[in-house]
Amino acid sequence: MSWLVFGESNYTSPSCCLIIHHERSTSPNTSAVSSDFEQDNDAYSLFASFDYHITDQFTAIFGVSYTNDQKEITISQNNTDVFSSLDLDTESTLFGVPIGSIPTLAPAVPTLKSLQFLPPMLGLPNGVEDNKTDDSKTTWSLRLSYEINDNINVFATAATGFKASSWNLSRYSSPFAADQAALATAGIEEPNQVYGGRYASPEEAMVYEIGIKTQFENGSFNATIFDQTIEGFQSSIFIGTGYVLANAGKQSTQGFEFDSNYNLTDDWSFTLAGTFLDPIYDSFEGASGIDGPTDLSGEKPAGIHEVSITAGVVYNFEVFNGADGYVRADYLYESDVKVAENTPESLTREVNSVNASTGLAFDNGVSVQLWVRNLTNDEYLLSAFPPPIQSGSFNGYPNQPRTFGANVSYQF
């Protein structure tokens, strides 16, 4: 048996009061949700690669791959949260009148619905939904490589990619809206049934790139320009009680990346690498937003930094016979970016982090190291999400603070 009282009052008389009486034969007066998910995944891939030397310097490499991915899902739930299972549009008051049909009480229904964040989840398999996916795809790649000399090589690549269906194995797993009529006809809808989606469909990628690889006596430099397009891009957003999976119609990224190293002397070495991206959702209707489904078409994806730079320096030295030492430092910069799709534009992340370490290694196998992570104590969020019920607030996971440590090891 459960009672719900909703309303507001002052010290003299109540201005509004809503009482719902619902009975269910349960013994302990507790509410709990226990969900079990099982995924059986069978996958195999057949691939082959062929090299053809057009000349001694010019080589063509062709690859082909066939992938088959089969998944079978079993979902069950024991949900004793009575309130979340009520259909507040049709649930009757103590007087036998549906709440939604009472003009003075109907405005309270949306507020009450916001508190129903753990409704019953329809299990799989059932008489309507398919609990299996069977995906297959043949992909290919073509690479042309030309060796200018012993130190410089240039290349061009075109390739396709494939990712099989991804099932929603969280408490927010719910039937597709397209199955609503069939579930109602079969009479197997859960009380207060919600709809969203069981899985994200496969995604297919196409990428073009041109690049250069170099190797010299004191260092190396590699660089690539690329253009990548993903049809059916799989998006996963955490909403506080589970994950929402969706497919973007199209997501594309153009970019440039490089990495390099330079050995100034036998003791000093430097590294520098960077990635510059221009990502965008070409088409993404029905994405998960702060206030529900939204259209992100033309927007930049959250969590993808447009600029990422890493730099490092290492100095090696000999302390005395039988002991070698080093001092190392590295720097990471990631440009400001929105933390997650379903968070405000103002909730962003920029990274400026420095790590450092120094150590000694002895001939007898003993090594000693002192290190510090996030030396500058940079603060940023790894991810964020809107919690249930608390409208307008957001939870986030902070990065690791400045941390010092020491390691002592012995090799034998």
N, C-alpha and C positions, 0 to 999 in steps of 0.2 A: 504494500500500500504506500502511496506517496502523495504528498500535498505540496502545492506550489502556491505561494502568495506573492503577488506582484502589485505594486502600487506606490503611492506616495501619500504622506499624511502630515498634518501639523498637530499642535497640541490640543486642538479643540475637536476636530472631526476629520475623518478620512475624505480626501478629495477624489480618490479613485482606488478601487480595489478589485483584483481579479483572482479568483480562486479556482484552481483546477484540481479535480480529484481523480486519481487514476489508481486502479488496483492491479496488482500482479502477484502471483503466488511465489514469493521468494522468502527464504528463511532469514539469512543475516541481513541487517539493514546497512549494506555496503554496496557501493557501485564500483565496478571494475571492468576493464576491457582487456581481454587476452586474445591476441591474434597469432595465428600460425601460418607461415608461408613456406612453400616447398617448390623448388624449381628444378626440373630435370632437363638438362641441356645436353644435346648431342650435336656435335659439329665436326665437320671435316673440311679440308681444303686440299685441292690438287693444283700444283703450280709447276711451271717450267720457265726456263730462261734460255735465250739463244743469243750468242755473240757472233757478229759478222764483221770481220776486219775489211772495210772497204779499201783502205790503204794501210800502210804501216802506222800512220798517225791518226787515221780516222776510223772510228769504231761505232757500229750500231748495235744496241742491246735491246732486244724485245722480250717482254715477259707477259705471261698470261696466267690467270689464276681462276679457279672455280671454287666457290665456297657454298656450303650448304649448312644451315643452322636451324635446328629444331628445338623448340622449347615446349614443355608441358608444365602447367602451373596448378598447384592445389592451394586453396586459401580457405581457412576456417576461422571463426571468431566466436568467442563467448563474451557477450556484451550485456551487462546488468545495469547500464546507465539508463534508467527508465525515462528520465526527462528528455534525453537526446533522441529517444525513439518516438516521441509524440509528434503527430502531425498537427501543428498549432492552427492551421487553417480550418481543420474540421473537428479538432478535439472539443468536446463539450464542457461547459462549466457545470457546477453542481445543479444548475437548473435545467440541464439538458439542452442548452442552446449553444451552437457552435460559436467559438470565440470570434472568428472572422466575420460573422454576420451581425455582430453587435457594434454599431457605429462608435460608441464611446470607448470600446475596448480594442477595436481593430488596430488603432495606432500603436498599441503596445506589442503587437505580434512581432514586428521586425526586431524589436529590442530583445524579446524572448528568444527568437531564432538565433541571434548572435551568441547566445549562451549554449546552444546545442552543437558544440564543436566535436562531439564524438558519437555521431549517429551510427546505428548498426550497419555493418558491412556485409553485403551479399557474398556468400562464399562461392568458390569454384571447385569442381565443375557444377553446373546447374543445367536445367532443362532448356535454356535459351542461349546462353553465352558459350562461345567456344573458348576452351582453356588451353588451346594450342596455337602456336605459330610455326610456320614452315617457310623459311626464306632461303633463297638461293640467288646467286649472281655470278656472272663471269666478268672479271675486271682485267685490264691490260695496262701495260706501260711501255713507252718507247723512249729510249735515251740515245742521243747522238753525242759522242765525245771526240774532241779533237785535241791532240797533243802538239802544242805549238813548239815546245822544246822540252828539255829534261826538267825544267822548273815550272812551266806554265801549262795548264790544261783548261780548256773551256768546254762547256756542255750545255745541252738543251734537253728538256724532258717534258713529256706529256703523259699523264697517267690518270686512271680512274680509281675510285675507292668505294667501299661498301661497308655498311654497318647494319647488322641484323636488328630485328625488333627488340626493344627494351621494355620489359614488363615492370609495372608499378608494384613493388613488393613493400608497400607501406600501408599504414592505417587509412590512407586516403584513396586506396584502390577502389574504384567504383565503375559501374557499367557505363558504356557509351550511351549518349542520349538517343542514338538510333535504335537501341534495343528497348527503349522505355515501353512502347506499345506492346511488344511481344512479352515482356516481363509482366506487365499488368494483365494481359490476357491469360498468361499461364498461372497467375495468382501467386507468384513467388517473390514479389517485391517485399523488401524489408520495410517495417514501419518507418515513416519519414525517410524514404529512400532518396539518396542523392545520386547525381549523375556527373560524370566527368570523363573518365577514360581508364581502361585497363593497361594500356601500353602505348608506347610511341612507335610508329611504323618505321620501317627501314629508311636509312639515309644513304644518298649516293653522292659521291664527290668527284670533281674534275679539277685537276691542277696543271698549270703550265709554269715552267720555270726555266730561266737561263742563268748560268753562273760561271764562276772562275775559281780554280784551285791553284795555289802557288806554293812552292817549297824552295826556300833558299838556305844558304849556309847558316845564317843566324836567326832564322825565323820562318814564318809562313803567314799567308793571308788567303782567306776564302770568303766569297761573297755570292749571294743568290738574290735574284729578283723573281717574285712569284705572283701568280694570280690563281686563287682557289675559290671554287663555287661548290656549295653543298645544297643539294635539293632534299627537302624533308629533314632539315637540321633538327636533331633531337635535343629538346630543352628539358631540364629537370630543375624545378623550383621548390624549395622547402617553405611551407606556409605555417609552420608551428605545430601542426598535428600530423603532418605527413608530407609526401612529395606529390607534386602535380607534374605529369609528363605531357609534353605537347610537341608537335612537329611544326617548325617554321617552314613556310613555303619555300623560301630560298634565303641563304645567308652566304655572303661573299666577303673575301678578304684579299686585298692587294698589299704587298709588303716587300721589304728589303731586309736582309739579315747578313751579318758578317761575323767572322771570328778571326783573331790574329794573335800571334805570340812573337816576342822578340827577345833574343838572348844578347843583352848588351855586353856581358863578359861571361866567363865560366861561372861566376858567382851570382850575377844579377839577371833575372828574367822577368819579363812583363807580359801580361795578357790583356786583351781588350776585345769585347764582343758586344754586339748590339742587335736589336730587332726593332723595326719601324713598321707599324701596321695601320691599315685603314679598313677596319671591319664595319660591316653594316648588315642590318636585316633588310634585304630587298623586299621580302614579303613575310609577315608574321602576324596574321590575324588570330585572335583567340588566345593570345599569350596571357600568362598569369600576372596581374598587376596588383597594386595596393588595394583597389576597390573592386577587384574581380577581373574577369576577362577584359583584355584591352588589345589595341592594335599597335604593334611596335614596328610596323612597316616604315622604312626610312630612318629608323633609329639605330644608334650604335649599341651593340651588345654590352651588357654589364660584365665586369670582371676581366675584360681583355684590355690590357694596357697598350696604348698606341706607341709608347716608347719604353724600351727596356734596355738598360746598359749595365754591363758587369765589367769590372776592372780588377786586376790583381797584380801583386808584386811579390817576389820571393828573393831573399838574399841567403845564400848558402855560405857557410864559413867553417873553418877548422879551428877548434879551440886549442887542442893539443893532440899529440899522437894518440890515436885510438878513440877520438871523440869528434864527431861532426855535428854541426848545429845549423839551424835555419831560423829565419824570421819571416813570417808570411802575413800578408794583409789582403783583404778583398773588399770590394765595394759593390753594392747593388742599388740601382735606381730604377723605379717603375713609376711612370707618369700617373697623374691623378685619373681615377676611373670610378664610375658608379659601382658600389659593392655588389648589388644584386638587382635583378629585374623588378622585384616587387617591393622595393624600398624607395624612399624619396631621392630626388636628384641631388640633394645636398649631402646625402650619406655616401661619401666617396673615400677612396683609399689612395694614398701616395706613399711610396716606399723609398727611404734613404737609410740604408743599413750598412754598417761596417763590421767586419769580423777580423780577428787577428789571432795569431798563435806563434809560439816559439818553442823550440825543443832541442834536445841533445840525444844523439844515438851513440852508444859505446860499442866497442868491438866485442865485449863479453855478452852482448844480446840485450842489455838493459837500455830502455828508452824512456825519456822523461819529456813531458809536454805540458805547457801552460797555455790556456786558450781563453778567449772571451768572445761571446756571440752578442751581436747587436750592441757594439761598443757605444754607439751614440744614444742608446736607449730610445730608438725610434718607436713611436706608437701608431698603430693602425689596426683596422679590423680585417680579419681573414675572410669573414662572411657575416651576413646579417639576415634577419627574417622578422616578419611581424608575428608576435605571439598571439594565441587565441584570446578572445574576449577583450583584451586591452587595446581598443581602437586608438590609433595615432601613436602608439609606442612601438619600439623595435628592439630586438635582442641581437647581440653580436658576439663573435668570438675574437678576442684580442690576440695579437701576436705575442711571441715569447719576449719577455723583457730582457734587459741586460743580464747576461749570465756568465759567471766565471767558473773555470774548472781546471782540473789538473789530471793528467793520466800518467801512470807508471806501468810499463809493460816489460816483459822478459820473453825473448824469443829463443827457443831451443829446438 
